[in-house]
Amino acid sequence: MGSAELVLYGGLFLAFVSVYSFVMAVIGNNTDKQTLSWASGEEPSASKSGLINKSRPLVHNFTLQHALKIKNPRYRKNIQQLLLTAGLERELNVDEFIGLQILWGAMFPAILALLNFSLGMGLPWLLILAFIPFGVWAPQRYATTQKQNRANSARRDLPFYADILALSTEAGLDFVGAIQRIVDKAPADSVLAIEFSNVLKDIKLGSSRVDALKGLSKRLDTGEITSFVAVLVDADATGASISQVLKDQSNQIRLERFVRAEKAGAKAASALLVPMVLFIVPAVFMVVFGPVIIQMISGK
């Protein structure tokens, strides 16, 4: 890399830093508090993603007004459900999510087009335009990944917590007290424990135990949690023993986990068959019969 190219790269980097600093200074001094606030009057929590935190001021100043114009109720309902199951309802609302899609859909191709023009990269414009759907899809992918991580964490912890609930209720605690025991003793990053804490908050705010548990099922939206909540709701309605129901559920969940592991193992064996036939078996034949074939060809 020559000195001219180094100067060019350095100049572009400094220009980017200057523009970014200017925009952030303007945004920081003119933030619309009413726009940043939520229905409860509180500002949203910081996101786990640094890119989202840095994009939020840009969204509120440039794309949120356009996101508000998208009124499709089905689209908004799907986003609301995705944010709820991904655990992002305190980090993003529906308008911010749509604003992120608009911002990233315009920002990614714009940056790539600037680099392509400045550095003479020679990228086809169709490739640059292809980054528009990528930017729109990126927030959706982030939320879906968070949803899957939450579901896996809850699925992993459910049998253990069901056993603790069963032991606690057998020891004399009521169901709410057993949940409180889990919340007090569980790790701070346990998704299921956090959701149990939300169940307790809902009950303290006046919701019935059934409604609070249904809210748990809606927020996690996994088959195991839905089945677990349905059994507890039925037991509460019929007056069955909660401790025995919890024990049966724990055994059933462990059995389902074992079945899933067997299915995953069978799929892995099938997936290994193709590379084995295409690569491993030919390599073995070459090692075994290669010297013989060479000797036959050379006549030695």
N, C-alpha and C positions, 0 to 999 in steps of 0.2 A: 504494500500500500504506500503510495507516494505522499509527499508532503502536501500537495494540492488537495488530495482526497481527505487527508486528516483535517486540513483547515475547513473543508466543506462540511464534513461530519460535525466538527466542533461548532461551526457556525449554526448549523441546523439545530443542534442540541441546545445551544444558548438561546436561539430564537424560540424554541419550544418552551424552555424554562421561563423566558420572559413573558410569553403569552399566557402561560398557565398561571404565573404569579399575578399578572394583571387581572385576569378573570377571577381568580380566587379572592383578590383584594376587593374587587367590585362586589362580588357576591357576599363576602363576609360583612361588608358595611351596609348592604341593602337587603338583607334577608327579610322576607315577608313572614312575620311571626304567625300571622293567621293561617297562611298557607302551610307552614311547617307543622302547625299544631294539628292534633287529631280531634276526633269527636269528643273525647274526654277532656280536651284542653291540655294534654300533655304531649311533649315532643316524642317522636318515635325513638326506640332504643337503637343504639349503634349496631350495625350489622356485623356479622362475623367476617364478611368479605370486605377487604380494604378497597377494592374497586367500586363496590356499591357505595361505601361511605364517601369516597371522593366524587362519585357521580351524582350523589343526592343533591348538592347545591346546584349543579348544572341542570338537573331535572326540574327543580323547583323554579328556576329562572328562565328556562328556555322551552322545555317540552311538556311540562305539566298542564299548561293551558290547552295544548293540543290533545293531551290524553283525556281531559275532561269532556271533549267533544265526542269521544267514542262512547256511544250510549247502548250498544248491543247488550241486552240483559243476560243472554245466555253466555256470552264471552266473559262478561264481568263476573257472573256467578261461578264459572269454571275457574277463573283466576282466584276468586275469593276462597274457594274450596282448596285449591292448590296451596295457597299461602297458609291456610289453616292447618292442613295436614303436614306441611313442611315445617311448621313451627315458626313461620316468619310473619305472623300477623302483628307482632309488636315491632317488627323491623320495617315492614313495608305495608302500605295499603294498596288497594287496587289501582288507584290513579298513579301512584308512584311506580308501580310495576309496569304499567303501560307506558309511562314516561321513560322508564329505563329502556324498554324495547325500542321506542322511537329514537332516543338518544344514541344507543349503541348501534342501531341500524343505520344511523347517519354518520356517527363518529368513526367507526371502524373503516368503512370505505373511504371517508374523507382523509384520514391519516395515511392510508395506503396510497391514495391518489397523490397526495402531497409528496410522499417519499418517492413514488414512481416518477413524478415530474421533476423533482429536484435532483435526484441521483441518477436519472436516466436508467432505471432498472429494466425498462422494456417489458413490463408486465402488460398482458392484454387487458383492455378495459372490461371485457366480459368477466374476467377473473375478479377485478376490483368490484364490479357490480354484484358479484356473487356473495360478497361480504355483507350486503344489506340483509338478506334473510339470515345470515349467520348472526349478525348483531341482534336481530329481532328474536332469534331462537335462544341466544345465550342466557337471558334471565330465566326462561322456561326451563332450560337444562339445569341451571343452578338450583332452582326450587325443586325440581324432580329429584335431583341428587340428595338434597337435604331430606326430602320425604322418604326416600329409600333408606337413608342412614338411620332416620328415626324409627322406621318400621323394623329394621334389623335389630336395633338396640332393644326395642320393646319386646320383640319376639324372643330375644336371647334372655332377657331378665324375667319374663313372665312366669316360667315354672318355679323359679326360686322364690319370687315374691308371693306366688300362690301358696307355696308351702308355709311361708312365714305368716300369711294371713290365716291359714288353717290352724297352725300352732297357736297363734295369738288368740283366736276365737275360742279354741279349746281350753286355753288357760284362763278364760273368763272375760277377756276384753270384748267389747262390742265391735261391729264391723268398722265403724268410723275410727274407733280407738286403735284397731289393728292397722288401718291405713296410716294413721298418725305415727305409729311405731316405725313403719317402713320409711316414711318421709324423714323422720328424725335420724335414722341409722343409715340410710342409703347414701351412696356417693353423690356428690353435688352434680356430676355430669350425667347421671342416670336419667334417660328420657322418661321411662315409665314412672320413676319416683317423682319427677317434676310434674307429670300429668296427674299422679295421685294427689300431689299438693294442690293442683288446680281443682280437683274434685272436692277436696276439703274446703277450699275457698268458696266454691259454688254453694256448698251446703251451708256454710256460715252466712252467706249472703241471702239465704232463704230458699234455695232450690231444694227439691226433694232428692232423696238418695238415688232414685231411679233416673231422674232427669240429669243429675250430675254424672252418673255412670254412662248414660247415653251420650252426653257431651264428650266424655273420654273416648268412647268408641268412634265418634265423629271426627275427633281431632287426630286420632292415629290411623283410622281407616285401614286396618289390616284384618284378615280373616280370623286370626287367633284372638285378637282383642275383641272383635265383634262377637265371636262365639262365647268368650269368657264373660262379657257383659250381659249377653242374652241369658246365659245360665243363671247369673246372679240375680237378674231382674225377675226371672221365673221363680227362683227360690224365695225371693223377697215377697212375691205375690202369693205363693202357695204356703209360706211358712215353713219350708223345709229347713233342715239343719245346714247352716252356712258352712260350718267346718267340714262336714262330709262332702258337700258340693265342691268346696275348694280343693279337697284332696282328690276327688274324682277328676276335676278339671286339670290339676297338675299332672296326674298320670296320663290323661288324654293328650295334653300338650306335649309331653315328653315322647309319647308314642308317635304323634304326628311329626315331631322333629326327627325321630329316627327314620320314619318313612321318607321324609324329604331328603335326608342324607343318603339313603339307599338309591333314590331316584337320581340324585346328583352324581353319585358314583357310577351308575349305569350310563348316564349321559357322557361322563368323562371317558369311559371306556369306548363308547361309540365315537367320540370326537378324536380319540387317539388312533382309531383304526385307519383313517385316511392318511395322515402323515406317515404312519408306519408302512403302509403299502407303497406310498409314493417315494419315500426317502430312505427309511431304515432298511427295508427288505432289499431294494436294489443295491444299497451300500454293502450289505452282508454278502450278496451274490458276487459283487465285484471283488471283495476281499478274499472269498473262498475260491472262486473259479477264475479270477483274473490271472494268477500265475500259470494255471493250467492252459488257459487259452493262449497266453503269450508263448509258452513253450511249443504248443501245437502249431502256431503260426510261424514261429522261427525255425521249426523243424529240429529242435534240440531236445 
